Amino acid sequence: MRIVLTREPERGDALAEELRAKGHEVSCVPLTAVEDAGPFPDPAGFDGVLFTSANAAARAPANARWPRVGAVGEATARALAARGIRVDVVGAGGGKELAGAWGPAKGQRLLLPQAVDAHPDLAEALRAAAARVTVATVYRTVPLKGVDRAPFERADLVCFFAPSQVRAFRGLSVKTSARFWGQGATTRAAMEGLPEVANLP
């Protein structure tokens, strides 16, 4: 099977090697780039910090004093652990799921370091639970120019890891007979209308 991973080779290496070991032809074709968008507030001033992406985790300040920390899913939890940040709560892959896993939040001061265009579901769920939420936009994703369309045209399966990658792919207007796989609930929601597969081969 010809598979395209829509992120940087260094971030897709482990998955690419796993798929190649199963006999698949794998290409890593990044569709977006990440830019800083604003400062990361001091986490010590909050009762909790909830991360919804590895890109936000990558911008977490070094040597900070961390309160309770939540991660939207296992990939984000691993990114935080790699930076020496202990993760107390791991969600099932969506903002609402993380809010549920976090538990009672009434009166808590919670920091959400996110992308400029992050889905509001986590903030909305926490505010509905009477938390005091601060959303800090610490990065933005921008579509790359000059993306090679050929791997997508030949692909049997295209894998997305963030909603921004889905939006960038749609902007390419590629003609392909591929099916699609998405990591996480928000990514899969952005794939509405695309022929999906439930699991990687």
Sequence and secondary structure as in RCSB ss.txt:
>XXXX:A:sequence
MRIVLTREPERGDALAEELRAKGHEVSCVPLTAVEDAGPFPDPAGFDGVLFTSANAAARAPANARWPRVGAVGEA
TARALAARGIRVDVVGAGGGKELAGAWGPAKGQRLLLPQAVDAHPDLAEALRAAAARVTVATVYRTVPLKGVDRA
PFERADLVCFFAPSQVRAFRGLSVKTSARFWGQGATTRAAMEGLPEVANLP
>XXXX:A:secstr
 EEEE S HHHHHHHHHHHHHTT EEEE   EEEEE S    GGGSSEEEE  HHHHHTS TT    EEEESSHH
HHHHHHHTT    EE SSSHHHHHHHH   TT EEEEEEETT  THHHHHHHHTT EEEEEEEEEEEE SS   H
HHHH SEEEESSHHHHHHHHHHT     EEEESSHHHHHHTTTS B SS  
